Amino acid sequence: MSNPYAEWFEQIRAEYGEQLGQMPLPNGLPEHLHALIMSRDEEAITFMLKLAWQFGAQAGFAAGQSQGTQPTSSRRSNVQA
């Protein structure tokens, strides 16, 4: 059984990886993430991912609201970009 999130991630990375690779991150963040990876702090890394996911969802919702459309609610079984 394949992981739909992994497939979605790879598709997004193939399409936008070069552009996002050029996007700078805040000073100190890459080093902090590296330290978390090296210390195997999965809890902190997962928390960072949850924050990023939440902020992205909020931005998408706000963009939908500003266009006068209601964003569709995503179902857990489907990955939507």
N, C-alpha and C positions, 0 to 999 in steps of 0.2 A: 504494500500500500504506500502510495507516495504522499508526501507532505505538501498540501496546497500552498502553505505559506512559503516554504522553501522554493517551490516552483515560481510563485509570484515574485519573490525576492530576486531570483535569478533573472527573470524576465525584465524587471525594473532595472537591475544592475546592467544588463546587456543594453537596454535602451538609453539609460541616463548615467551610467557609470562614469563616462569620461567627463561629462559636465559637472557632476557632483564631486568627482575627484579633484576638480579645480576649486571647489568651494572651500574657503578657509573656515576653520573651526575657531571658537574663542581661544585666546591664549591660555595655555595650560591644560586644555581639555584632552588633546591627544596623549599627553604625558600621563594625565590622571587615568585615562582609560587603559593605557598600557600597564600602569601600575596595578590596576584592578585585575587585568587579565593575568599578569604575572603572579599575583597573590591568589588567583582563582576565586575571587570574590563574586560568585555568581549572583548572590542576592543584590549587591550594588549594581551590577551590570543589568540585571533584569529590571531593577527599579528605574535605571536610566532609560531603558527601552520602553517601559510603561509610560514614563513621562513624555518621551518623544511621540509615542503613539497617541497619547491623549491630546497633546498639543496639535498634532496633525489632524486629528478628528475634529477638534474645536475650530481649527482654521478652515477645514473643509465645510463644516456646518455654517460658519460665518460667511464663507464665499457663496454658498447656496442661498442663504438668507438675503444677501445683498443683490442677488440676481432675481429675487422674487420667486424662487422655486424651493420646494421642500426637498432636502436630500433624502434619498431612500435609506431606510435603516438596513444595515448589513446583518446578514445572518451568520452565525458562527461557522456554519458548514461551507460558506462560500467566501473566497477572498476577493475583495473588490479594490481596485486601484483608483 
